[in-house]
Amino acid sequence: MWGRRRCREWPGAGGLEELRARRRERESALRKARRQQQLVSKRLLRDDSPVNGDGQAGVEIAAEPLSEQELLQLLRDVQRGTEERKKLLSRLRHGLQHREIQQKFVRLEGSMRVLVGLFTSSLADVQMEAARCLHELSHSSEPAVAEACLPATSYLLTYLSGHSVELTELCLYTLGNMAVESEAVRKQLLPQGVIPALASCIQSPHVAVLEGLGYLLSQLLQAREAPAEITPLVLDSALPQHMLRLVSSSLQLGMGVAVEFAWCLHYIVCSQVNNRLLISQGIVPTLAQLVLELASTMSKGTTEGLELLVCPMVRCLGNLLAEEEPESCNLQIQDERLLVALFLFMQHFLQPHPFLVQECLWLLNNLTADGPVFCSALLTLDLIPALLHLLPCSQMVTLLALTVLCNIAEKGPAYCHQLHQKAVLPVLVNSLTLPDAQVVGQSLELLNLLFLHLPEAAADFLSHAGLQALDHHQANPQLQERVRALKELYFQPAGAPPASHTSASAAALPTS
């Protein structure tokens, strides 16, 4: 997924297959290095207002945790059916905000049975308070507490089709919290029909419900068993088409909906379960168009929180372009404006969110890896200076920027000539002075491509003290063989026979 540039054999290498194997290992390491952090942080919907819905003073959060005896008394009182039941449940809810009370509560015999019974009450206010108690328990960092809520899962799913937006939202976040850490919860939810329930619920017109649904779905799709057990069920449902619809129209619905479902799509694409299905459903042009819309929004000055949406959008496109047969994706996004959007993102987020520069460069690498369309566009739109400007940044940004330049250079003499005109050589000489072996190795590969397709570039390299820069790495075990090969191929002493090479494949340096 990281990049699609093919390995090339060079004199003395162990053969093309060995180079391909090394390339696969390198790409695997890079993918692992940039793998998304699991966004499994739990969420808590809590209204700590001291005023109840009837305008009366509410119950303040207890300064001291309830004792076990007080908990027992609360449970006895709440079962008596008095008019104070809602107030008692509210007191219990505030008590459950304490970790030790949560643990005491789930250990009490019959406590969950009572709470679930109240959750199924026909009295809306009692049901809502019981739901809030369950929600507090689901937010616990103790897996045992979340698993104690297992008897409530079927009811939580049932109420997703209810008429109360507030209750539906609360049920979604409660289920999402429960599913984060507990495989037992996830395994119970699947046969109970969580995926069909979500497929029905996603048609809700309410933004709060859609955001909660996206949260629950994202937690399910991040589970380690998701590629085998959850993602196939999602793909077989109507959820992907609805997610695409919501992502493409979510700027009208609100940023929250867009962010939730963009990450859901990202997790599905990363699983590689059936990306061809998503491609056939139009995910590539939909995401590309949204990227353009986001860039347009940014140009108008609206940028707060935009990085949360740009990141999964860019990652999705990059992953889809890294499929074994990316041609169909490339044909769907021939719009040069996509490059302008990526460079706009990189310019804007370079300081506040530098990780996004890496994400944009990774997509740019996959856009330029095969066909010449985007390579030509980078040159005609005069974006090379902006790309060169990124080279002194972090190690990964520098490495990716050099890889994109290699993608351009390998397209042939005309492309190398234009790169030469954009003053690539002085920047490359500077990159050779960097201490990172990977960066230097990628610089050597780019030099090899330039010299191969544009011999006069080798003479210009000498005028920039290039040989002295190469000599710094003659003793480096990781680089010395490649430096030697480069010097023998292009900087033979006068009168020495030239090194023979019949093709670009034979002259290329080994990949790092």
N, C-alpha and C positions, 0 to 999 in steps of 0.2 A: 504493500500500500504506500510505502514511503515515496518511492520513485520508480519509474519504469524504464530508465535508461539501461540499455543492454550492456552486459559486460563485453569487453573486447580483449582479444588475446594479444600478447606482446612477446617479443623474442625472449625465450628462456622461461616463460610461464609454464605451468603444469597442464595446460590445455584448457579449452573453452569450458568444459564441464566443471573443472575445478574452480574457475573464475566465477561461473554462475553460482556454484555452491557458496563461495565466499560472499558473493553479492547478496544471496538470500539470507545468510547469517547476519550480514551487516544491516539489511533492511529490517530483519526481525528485531535486532537490538534497538534500532531507531524507533520502530513502532512501540516497543515496550517502554522506551524512554519517554515517549510523548503520549502514552496511553492516558485516557481521561481519568481524572480522579473520580472515585465513585461518589456521586452526589446523593448520599443516603442519609443526610442529616434530617432528623425528624422535625416536624413542624407543629406548632402549637397555636390553636385558635383560642384565645383567652380574652374575655372582657372583664377587666378588673375594676370596672366602674362601681362606685359605692352606691349607685342608684339602680333600683330594680325597674322592670318594665312598668310597674304600676305607680312609679313615682316615689315609692317609699325607699327608705334607706336600706341598702343591701347588707349582706354579711361581709364584714371585713376579713381579710386573710388572717388566720390565727397566727399570733406571734409565736406561740409555742405549739409544737406538734401534739396531736391528740394522743392520749394514752390508750392502751388496748381496751381498758374498761370503758372509756368514753366512746370508742369505736363500737363496741358491743351494744352500748346503750343507744347509740345513733341508729344501728341496724334494727333494734327492737322497736324503737319509736317510729321509724319510717315504715314499718310493716303494719302499724296499727290503723292506717288509713285515716289519719287525722287531717284536718285542714292545713296543718303546719308541714305537710309532707314536702312541699316544694322548698320551704325554708331549711328543712333538715337536710335535704339533698344538696342544697347550696352550701351548707356548712360542711358536708362530707366532701364536696368537690374542692373547696378551699383547703381542707385537710389533706386531700390527696395530692396537693401540690408539693408536699414534702415526701422525699424519697423513703424515709423510714416508715411513714404512714402507709404508703403504697405497699410496702413489703408486709406490714402487719395486716393490712386489709385482705390481701390475697391469701394469707395463711389462715384467716378465720374461716371456720367451716360454714358453708352455706352463704358466704358473703357475695360471691359472684352470682349465685342463683337468685338472690334477692335483687341485686342490681339489674340483672338481665330481665327479671320479671317486671321491674319498674320501667325499664327501657321499652317494654312492649305495652305499656299502659295506654289506655284509650284517652287519658287526660294529656293534652298536648304539652302543658307546662311541666308536668311531672316527667313525661317522656324526654323532653328537652334537657332537663337537669340531669337525668340519668345518663343521657347521651354525653353530656359534658363530663360527667364522672368517668365514663369509659374512655373519653378522649384524654383525660389527664393520665389515666393508667397506661394508655397506649404510648404516651410520650416518655415513659420510664426508660432509663438506660439499662434496666435489668431485663434480659430476655424472658426470665421466668414470669415477670409481671405481665408482659405482653401476651405470653402464651396462656396466662390465666384467663385472658379475655376470649379465648377460643370459642366458648359456648355462644358468644354474641355475634360471630361472623355471619351466620345465615340471616340473622335479623338486620344486621348492618347492610347486607346486600339487598335485602327485601326493601328497605326504606330508601334505596337509591331511586326507586320509581315512584316515590311519594310526591306529595304536592308542596311540601315545605322546602323551600330553597335552602333555608338555614340548616335544617336537619340533614338534608342531602349533602350539603357541603361538609358538615361535621362528620358524617358517616364516611365520606371519601377520605378525609384527612386521617381519621381514626384507623381505617383500614390500611392506609399508606404507612402510617407509623408502625402498625403491627407487622406489616410485611417486610419492613426494613431489615430486621435482624433475625427473624424467626422463620426458618425453613418449614417448620411445622405449620405455621399460619399459612404460608404460601401453598403448601401441599393440600391444605384443607380448602382453601379458596378456589382452587382450580376445579375440582369436581362439583363444588357448589355453584359453579357457573359465573365466576367473576368476569370472565372475558365477554360473554354475551350480555351481562348486566352493564358493563362499560360501553359496549357497542350500542346499546339502547340509550344509555345516559348521555352519550356524547352528542346526541341530537338536541340536547337542552339549549334553550335560547339564553340561559343565564350565565354570565361571565364567571361568577363565583363558582358555580358548579363545574364549568369547563376547566378552570384552573385546578380545582381539587381533583378532578378526574385525571388531568395530566400528571399531577403529582403522584397519585396512586399508580398509574400506569408506568411512570418512570422508575418507581421503586421495584415493580415487578420485573421490568425489562433489564434491570441491573443485576438481578440475582444470578448466582453462578450457574444455576440450572436453567436459566432463561433460554439460551440457544437451543437446548434439547426439548424443553417442556413448555415454555411460555411463549416465546417468539413465534413458533409455528402456528399456535392457536390464534395469536394476534393477526398474523398474515392471512389466515384463512377466514377472518372475520371482516366486517365492513370498516373496522377501525382505521386502517391505513388511508383509505380514501377520504374519510372524514378528517383525519389529521392533516392531510395535504390541503383539504379545503379550508380548514381553520388556520393553518399556517399562512396560506396565500391571502387570507382576508383578515388576519388577526391584527393588522395595524389599525383596523377600524374597531376591533373588539377590545384591544388593549394589549400592551406589551407582555403582560403576565401570561396570557393564553398562548401567545406566540412562543415565548421562551419554553414553557412546559412541553409543548408538542414538538418543538424543534429538537429538544434533547431526547424525547421519545424516539423520533425518527433517527436521530444519531445512534442511539443504542441498537435499534433494529438494523441499521446499515452496518454497524461495526460487527454484529453477530454473523454477518454473511450467510444467513440462513437461506434467503431467496431474494437477493437484490435485483435479479432480473425482473421479478414481479413488480417491484417498486418502480423500476425504470420503465416498464411497460405501462404503468399507471400515470406516468408523466412527472415523476418526482424531480428529474433533472431540470427541465425548463421552469418548473414551479419554483424551485430553490434559487435558480439563477435570476429569475425575475424578482424574487424577494430581495436578493442581495443588491440588485440595482435600485430597488425602492428604498432600502436602508441607506445606501450611499446618497440617494437624493434627499432623504430626510436629514442626513448628517450635514449635507451642504447648506441646509437651511438653518443649521445651528441647534437642532434637537439631537442631543447625544447622550443624555443621562440614561444609564442602564443599557445602552445599545450594545455594549460588548457582550452582555449575557445572551443576546440573540445572534450576533454576528458569529460568535465562536461555533455553535452547533451547525449553523448554516454552512459555514466554510468547511468544517470537518466533514459534513455529509457529502458535499460535492467532491471533496478530495478523495474520500473513500470510494465513492461510486466511480470516479475516473480511474481508480486503481484496480478495477475489476480485470479479470483475465482478458475480456474483450471490451475495451473501453471505447471502441470506435463508435458504437451506437450512442454513447453519451456525448462524445465530441461533436457528433453531427447535430445534436440537439442544442448545443450552446456555442454557436459561432459568433456571438455578439462581442465585438471588441470592447464595448463599454464595461464588460465584466473586469477587464484588466484595469481600467481607470478606477473602478470601484474598489478593487483590491489595494491599489496604491493609495487611494484616499484613506482607506482604513489604516494602512500601515503608517501613513504620515500622521494621522490623528492619534493613534493608539500607541505610538512608539514610546512615549514617556509614561502615560498613566497605566497602560496595560501592555507591556512589551510582549507578553506571551502570544498576543493576537498577531503580531508581526510574523512570528514563527508559523502560526496556522495559515496565514495568507500566503506565505512563501511556499508552504507545502502544497497548497492547492495550485499555486502558480507553477510549481515543478511538474505536477501531473497534467496541467493544461498544455505545457510546452514539451512534454516528453515524447510525444509521437508525431502528430502532424505538424506542418510548418505554419499553420494559420496564425496561432497565437505568438509564435516566435517572430513572424513577420510583423505582427501588430505591435509587439514590444518595441521594435525598431522604428516603425513608421510613426508611432505615437510619441517617440522620443522619451521612452520610459527607462532606458538603460542608465542615464545619470542618476535617477532616483534609486535604481537597484544597486548601483555602485556605492551610493551613499550609505547603504546598509551594511557594507562589508566590515567596518570597524566595530559593529555591534557585538552581541553575544556570540559564543562559539557556534551554537546551533543556527542562529540567524545567518552568520557568515557562511557556514557550510551549505545551507540551503540556497542562499543567493548565488554562490559559486556553482551549485548544481544546475540552477536555472540557466546561468551563463553557458555551462557546458551543453545543455540541451539546445541552445541556440547555435553554438559553434559547430556542433556535429551535423548541422543541416548543410554545411558545405562552404565553399570559398566566398560566395556572395555575402553570407551571414558573417563570416569571420572578418571580411573586409569592413563591414559596417561596425562591427565590434571594435576593430582596430581604430577606426575613425572616432569612436566614442572614448578614446584614451583608456582602454581597458588595461594595457600593459603596465603603466605606472602604478595602477592600483594593485595589480597582481604582484609586482615586485614588492610592494609594501606588505601584502598578505604572506609572502614567503618569509618575512621576518618574524611572523607570529610564532609563539611557542607551541601551538596546538598541532600535533602531527596529522590529524584528520583534515584540518583546514589547509595545511601545506600540501597534503596529498591531493586534495581536490584542486588546488591551485596548479599543481603539476599536471594534472589531467587536462585542465583547461588550456594550459600552455601548449601541451602536446597537440591538441586539436587545432589551435591557432597556427602553430608552426607547420602542421601537416597540410592544412588547406591554404595557408598564406605564408609561403617561405620568407617573404620580406619582413614578416613580423619578427623572425628570429634575429635579424640584424638590428631591428629597432630595440629588441629586448637587450641586446648587448650595450646599446647606447644609454640604457637606463641602469647600468651596473647590475644587470640581471645575473651574470655569471657569479659575481661575488655573493649575491643572495643565495644562489644555488649551493655554493661551496659551504655555506653554514650548515648544510644538512648532510654532508658527505659522510659524517661519522655516526649519523642516526641510523640504528639498525632497521627502523621501520621505513626509512625513506631513501637510504643510500643507494639501493639497487635501482630505484626509479630515477633518482637524480643522475646516476651513471648512464642509464639508458637514454635519458633525454639529451645529455651532453653528447653521447656517441651518435645519436641520430641526427642532431641538428647543428652541433658545434664541433665538427671534426677539424683537426689542424689542417692547414693548407697542404695539399698534396696527398692527404690520407684518403683511402678509398671510402666512399660513402656507405653507410649501413644500408643493407638491402631491405626493402619492404614493398610488398606488392599491393597492399590495400590498407584502408584505415584500420581494419581489424587487426592486421599484423603489426601495425606501428603503434598501436595504443599502449599506454602504460597500464600496469595492473591496477585494479581497483583496490582501495584500502579496505 
